[in-house]
Amino acid sequence: MGGMIRAILFDLDETLFDHRAAVAHAVTAWTAERSPFHPLLAEGPGLWLRLEDVHLPAWHRGECSFGEQRRRRLRDYCRRMGVRVPVNLDGAYAEFLDLYEQAWTAFPDAAPLVGRLSGTGLTLGVLTNGQPVQQEAKLRRLGLLDRLDPVLTPDALGGNFKPSAEVYTAAASKLGLDPSEVVLVGDNLHLDAIGPTRAGMHGVWLDRYGSAPPPAGVPTIRTLADLPALLPALASVRPVALV
């Protein structure tokens, strides 16, 4: 038997915010400034994104500070690209951040969907593993901060990160809801679909790039515009972890 959907939480990076495009701009410009004719310049953005998956989890596990994982990532990137490692890693990373912020943009389907769902009685918010200051700054730049409340980060959820079950139950509790009354939409299959479903929340995978066939039982959309049509089906069933 199903229930009601009372809230929708969105992941931020690669769901509402085009992180991949901002990284491509920043990494390419940062590397070209140091090595203008680098033969692997076009491969830099992909390497950077892969290194995020290597070094961010170390911070999540408490093995290093947020700043230290940035230093490790930049050092690792330079060594793999054959670029001289900066003496001042924090200063060099600040230069990267300036370039990254210059390219902050929303996906074109983000604002229209938020506008479409506003006024429906649903609580609309964000659930992200990022730091609150930067994530709120992104939403402000995208013109979405005043339309998405709350913005839930690990700082507000006991220091836990997706896909820890405590993240999803704590997020629902912050909303004053049962997890089964909440939908989480995001680009990461494990963090935004499988993880929340296992915790009793409706997880929806946003697979913008058709990266893989969706696992059986995982609600999947290719664009945010597809979400409203999916909501009645989600409301008719309780979340069941099939994967």
GUSERO-157909 format. One record per residue (C-alpha): x, y, z; residue in three letters; residue number from 1. Coordinates in steps of 0.25 Angstrom, whole numbers. Last residue first. Example, Ala and Ser with C-alpha at 12.3 -4.5 7.8 and 13.67 -1.06 7.14 Angstrom:
BEGIN
atom x 55 y -4 z 29 sese SER torvex 2
atom x 49 y -18 z 31 sese ALA torvex 1
REM end
This chain:
BEGIN
atom x 75 y -16 z -22 sese VAL torvex 243
atom x 61 y -18 z -19 sese LEU torvex 242
atom x 60 y -8 z -7 sese ALA torvex 241
atom x 45 y -6 z -6 sese VAL torvex 240
atom x 39 y 8 z -5 sese PRO torvex 239
atom x 24 y 8 z -2 sese ARG torvex 238
atom x 15 y 9 z -14 sese VAL torvex 237
atom x 4 y 18 z -20 sese SER torvex 236
atom x 12 y 31 z -17 sese ALA torvex 235
atom x 23 y 26 z -26 sese LEU torvex 234
atom x 14 y 24 z -37 sese ALA torvex 233
atom x 7 y 37 z -36 sese PRO torvex 232
atom x 21 y 44 z -35 sese LEU torvex 231
atom x 26 y 39 z -49 sese LEU torvex 230
atom x 19 y 48 z -58 sese ALA torvex 229
atom x 25 y 60 z -49 sese PRO torvex 228
atom x 39 y 55 z -51 sese LEU torvex 227
atom x 41 y 54 z -66 sese ASP torvex 226
atom x 44 y 69 z -67 sese ALA torvex 225
atom x 56 y 66 z -59 sese LEU torvex 224
atom x 62 y 59 z -70 sese THR torvex 223
atom x 66 y 44 z -73 sese ARG torvex 222
atom x 58 y 38 z -62 sese ILE torvex 221
atom x 60 y 25 z -54 sese THR torvex 220
atom x 51 y 18 z -43 sese PRO torvex 219
atom x 60 y 6 z -39 sese VAL torvex 218
atom x 53 y -7 z -39 sese GLY torvex 217
atom x 62 y -14 z -48 sese ALA torvex 216
atom x 75 y -7 z -50 sese PRO torvex 215
atom x 75 y 4 z -59 sese PRO torvex 214
atom x 83 y 2 z -72 sese PRO torvex 213
atom x 96 y 9 z -72 sese ALA torvex 212
atom x 102 y 23 z -75 sese SER torvex 211
atom x 89 y 29 z -82 sese GLY torvex 210
atom x 95 y 43 z -80 sese TYR torvex 209
atom x 85 y 49 z -72 sese ARG torvex 208
atom x 82 y 37 z -63 sese ASP torvex 207
atom x 74 y 44 z -52 sese LEU torvex 206
atom x 72 y 32 z -42 sese TRP torvex 205
atom x 60 y 34 z -33 sese VAL torvex 204
atom x 60 y 29 z -18 sese GLY torvex 203
atom x 47 y 28 z -10 sese HIS torvex 202
atom x 51 y 27 z 4 sese MET torvex 201
atom x 51 y 15 z 13 sese GLY torvex 200
atom x 66 y 15 z 16 sese ALA torvex 199
atom x 69 y 4 z 6 sese ARG torvex 198
atom x 62 y 13 z -4 sese THR torvex 197
atom x 70 y 25 z 0 sese PRO torvex 196
atom x 83 y 17 z -3 sese GLY torvex 195
atom x 79 y 11 z -16 sese ILE torvex 194
atom x 74 y 24 z -23 sese ALA torvex 193
atom x 82 y 37 z -19 sese ASP torvex 192
atom x 95 y 31 z -13 sese LEU torvex 191
atom x 96 y 18 z -21 sese HIS torvex 190
atom x 91 y 23 z -35 sese LEU torvex 189
atom x 97 y 37 z -34 sese ASN torvex 188
atom x 90 y 47 z -42 sese ASP torvex 187
atom x 80 y 51 z -32 sese GLY torvex 186
atom x 65 y 51 z -28 sese VAL torvex 185
atom x 61 y 48 z -14 sese LEU torvex 184
atom x 46 y 46 z -11 sese VAL torvex 183
atom x 40 y 48 z 3 sese VAL torvex 182
atom x 27 y 42 z 9 sese GLU torvex 181
atom x 33 y 28 z 11 sese SER torvex 180
atom x 44 y 35 z 19 sese PRO torvex 179
atom x 34 y 39 z 30 sese ASP torvex 178
atom x 32 y 54 z 31 sese LEU torvex 177
atom x 36 y 65 z 40 sese GLY torvex 176
atom x 45 y 71 z 30 sese LEU torvex 175
atom x 57 y 70 z 38 sese LYS torvex 174
atom x 52 y 56 z 41 sese SER torvex 173
atom x 53 y 53 z 26 sese ALA torvex 172
atom x 67 y 58 z 26 sese ALA torvex 171
atom x 71 y 50 z 38 sese ALA torvex 170
atom x 65 y 37 z 32 sese THR torvex 169
atom x 72 y 40 z 19 sese TYR torvex 168
atom x 86 y 43 z 25 sese VAL torvex 167
atom x 85 y 32 z 35 sese GLU torvex 166
atom x 84 y 21 z 24 sese ALA torvex 165
atom x 99 y 25 z 20 sese SER torvex 164
atom x 99 y 27 z 5 sese PRO torvex 163
atom x 100 y 39 z 6 sese LYS torvex 162
atom x 109 y 46 z 17 sese PHE torvex 161
atom x 108 y 47 z 32 sese ASN torvex 160
atom x 113 y 59 z 40 sese GLY torvex 159
atom x 100 y 58 z 49 sese GLY torvex 158
atom x 91 y 63 z 38 sese LEU torvex 157
atom x 92 y 78 z 38 sese ALA torvex 156
atom x 107 y 78 z 35 sese ASP torvex 155
atom x 105 y 67 z 26 sese PRO torvex 154
atom x 97 y 76 z 17 sese THR torvex 153
atom x 82 y 79 z 16 sese LEU torvex 152
atom x 77 y 92 z 8 sese VAL torvex 151
atom x 63 y 94 z 13 sese PRO torvex 150
atom x 57 y 100 z 6 sese ASP torvex 149
atom x 58 y 101 z -9 sese LEU torvex 148
atom x 51 y 113 z -16 sese ARG torvex 147
atom x 60 y 124 z -9 sese ASP torvex 146
atom x 73 y 117 z -13 sese LEU torvex 145
atom x 69 y 115 z -27 sese LEU torvex 144
atom x 74 y 127 z -35 sese GLY torvex 143
atom x 86 y 119 z -40 sese LEU torvex 142
atom x 96 y 128 z -33 sese ARG torvex 141
atom x 88 y 126 z -20 sese ARG torvex 140
atom x 88 y 111 z -22 sese LEU torvex 139
atom x 103 y 111 z -24 sese LYS torvex 138
atom x 106 y 120 z -12 sese ALA torvex 137
atom x 97 y 111 z -4 sese GLU torvex 136
atom x 106 y 99 z -8 sese GLN torvex 135
atom x 119 y 106 z -5 sese GLN torvex 134
atom x 115 y 111 z 9 sese VAL torvex 133
atom x 108 y 98 z 12 sese PRO torvex 132
atom x 119 y 88 z 9 sese GLN torvex 131
atom x 115 y 77 z -1 sese GLY torvex 130
atom x 109 y 64 z 2 sese ASN torvex 129
atom x 95 y 69 z -3 sese THR torvex 128
atom x 81 y 68 z 0 sese LEU torvex 127
atom x 73 y 80 z -6 sese VAL torvex 126
atom x 59 y 85 z -3 sese GLY torvex 125
atom x 45 y 85 z -9 sese LEU torvex 124
atom x 33 y 83 z 1 sese THR torvex 123
atom x 21 y 80 z -7 sese LEU torvex 122
atom x 8 y 88 z -6 sese GLY torvex 121
atom x 7 y 89 z -21 sese THR torvex 120
atom x 11 y 104 z -21 sese GLY torvex 119
atom x 25 y 101 z -26 sese SER torvex 118
atom x 25 y 89 z -34 sese LEU torvex 117
atom x 25 y 95 z -48 sese ARG torvex 116
atom x 35 y 106 z -44 sese GLY torvex 115
atom x 45 y 95 z -38 sese VAL torvex 114
atom x 43 y 88 z -52 sese LEU torvex 113
atom x 46 y 100 z -60 sese PRO torvex 112
atom x 58 y 104 z -52 sese ALA torvex 111
atom x 65 y 91 z -53 sese ALA torvex 110
atom x 62 y 87 z -68 sese ASP torvex 109
atom x 73 y 96 z -74 sese PRO torvex 108
atom x 84 y 90 z -65 sese PHE torvex 107
atom x 89 y 101 z -55 sese ALA torvex 106
atom x 101 y 109 z -58 sese THR torvex 105
atom x 114 y 112 z -50 sese TRP torvex 104
atom x 125 y 115 z -60 sese ALA torvex 103
atom x 132 y 127 z -53 sese GLN torvex 102
atom x 131 y 119 z -40 sese GLU torvex 101
atom x 141 y 108 z -46 sese TYR torvex 100
atom x 151 y 119 z -50 sese LEU torvex 99
atom x 151 y 125 z -37 sese ASP torvex 98
atom x 152 y 111 z -30 sese LEU torvex 97
atom x 164 y 107 z -39 sese PHE torvex 96
atom x 171 y 120 z -34 sese GLU torvex 95
atom x 168 y 116 z -20 sese ALA torvex 94
atom x 174 y 102 z -22 sese TYR torvex 93
atom x 187 y 109 z -26 sese ALA torvex 92
atom x 187 y 117 z -13 sese GLY torvex 91
atom x 184 y 105 z -5 sese ASP torvex 90
atom x 195 y 97 z -12 sese LEU torvex 89
atom x 206 y 107 z -10 sese ASN torvex 88
atom x 218 y 100 z -15 sese VAL torvex 87
atom x 210 y 96 z -28 sese PRO torvex 86
atom x 213 y 82 z -34 sese VAL torvex 85
atom x 219 y 84 z -47 sese ARG torvex 84
atom x 210 y 78 z -58 sese VAL torvex 83
atom x 212 y 64 z -63 sese GLY torvex 82
atom x 197 y 61 z -64 sese MET torvex 81
atom x 198 y 50 z -54 sese ARG torvex 80
atom x 206 y 58 z -44 sese ARG torvex 79
atom x 198 y 70 z -46 sese CYS torvex 78
atom x 185 y 63 z -43 sese TYR torvex 77
atom x 190 y 56 z -31 sese ASP torvex 76
atom x 195 y 69 z -25 sese ARG torvex 75
atom x 182 y 75 z -28 sese LEU torvex 74
atom x 174 y 64 z -22 sese ARG torvex 73
atom x 183 y 63 z -9 sese ARG torvex 72
atom x 182 y 78 z -7 sese ARG torvex 71
atom x 166 y 77 z -8 sese ARG torvex 70
atom x 166 y 65 z 1 sese GLN torvex 69
atom x 174 y 73 z 11 sese GLU torvex 68
atom x 164 y 85 z 11 sese GLY torvex 67
atom x 152 y 76 z 14 sese PHE torvex 66
atom x 160 y 70 z 26 sese SER torvex 65
atom x 166 y 56 z 25 sese CYS torvex 64
atom x 162 y 42 z 29 sese GLU torvex 63
atom x 148 y 45 z 34 sese GLY torvex 62
atom x 141 y 35 z 24 sese ARG torvex 61
atom x 135 y 46 z 16 sese HIS torvex 60
atom x 148 y 53 z 15 sese TRP torvex 59
atom x 154 y 40 z 9 sese ALA torvex 58
atom x 142 y 39 z 0 sese PRO torvex 57
atom x 145 y 52 z -6 sese LEU torvex 56
atom x 159 y 47 z -11 sese HIS torvex 55
atom x 156 y 36 z -21 sese VAL torvex 54
atom x 143 y 40 z -27 sese ASP torvex 53
atom x 148 y 54 z -28 sese GLU torvex 52
atom x 160 y 48 z -35 sese LEU torvex 51
atom x 151 y 43 z -46 sese ARG torvex 50
atom x 145 y 57 z -48 sese LEU torvex 49
atom x 159 y 63 z -49 sese TRP torvex 48
atom x 163 y 52 z -59 sese LEU torvex 47
atom x 151 y 55 z -68 sese GLY torvex 46
atom x 154 y 70 z -68 sese PRO torvex 45
atom x 169 y 68 z -71 sese GLY torvex 44
atom x 167 y 59 z -83 sese GLU torvex 43
atom x 166 y 71 z -93 sese ALA torvex 42
atom x 179 y 76 z -88 sese LEU torvex 41
atom x 187 y 63 z -91 sese LEU torvex 40
atom x 197 y 69 z -101 sese PRO torvex 39
atom x 199 y 81 z -92 sese HIS torvex 38
atom x 202 y 93 z -101 sese PHE torvex 37
atom x 199 y 104 z -91 sese PRO torvex 36
atom x 205 y 97 z -79 sese SER torvex 35
atom x 203 y 106 z -67 sese ARG torvex 34
atom x 191 y 115 z -72 sese GLU torvex 33
atom x 186 y 103 z -80 sese ALA torvex 32
atom x 185 y 95 z -67 sese THR torvex 31
atom x 176 y 105 z -60 sese TRP torvex 30
atom x 168 y 108 z -73 sese ALA torvex 29
atom x 165 y 93 z -75 sese THR torvex 28
atom x 162 y 90 z -61 sese VAL torvex 27
atom x 153 y 102 z -59 sese ALA torvex 26
atom x 144 y 101 z -72 sese HIS torvex 25
atom x 143 y 86 z -71 sese ALA torvex 24
atom x 140 y 86 z -56 sese VAL torvex 23
atom x 129 y 96 z -59 sese ALA torvex 22
atom x 123 y 87 z -69 sese ALA torvex 21
atom x 123 y 75 z -61 sese ARG torvex 20
atom x 117 y 82 z -49 sese HIS torvex 19
atom x 105 y 86 z -57 sese ASP torvex 18
atom x 96 y 89 z -45 sese PHE torvex 17
atom x 82 y 84 z -43 sese LEU torvex 16
atom x 85 y 69 z -43 sese THR torvex 15
atom x 100 y 68 z -47 sese GLU torvex 14
atom x 104 y 75 z -33 sese ASP torvex 13
atom x 91 y 78 z -25 sese LEU torvex 12
atom x 84 y 66 z -20 sese ASP torvex 11
atom x 69 y 69 z -20 sese PHE torvex 10
atom x 59 y 67 z -9 sese LEU torvex 9
atom x 44 y 65 z -12 sese ILE torvex 8
atom x 34 y 66 z 0 sese ALA torvex 7
atom x 20 y 62 z 3 sese ARG torvex 6
atom x 18 y 49 z -6 sese ILE torvex 5
atom x 6 y 42 z 0 sese MET torvex 4
atom x 4 y 27 z 3 sese GLY torvex 3
atom x 5 y 14 z -3 sese GLY torvex 2
atom x 0 y 0 z 0 sese MET torvex 1
REM end
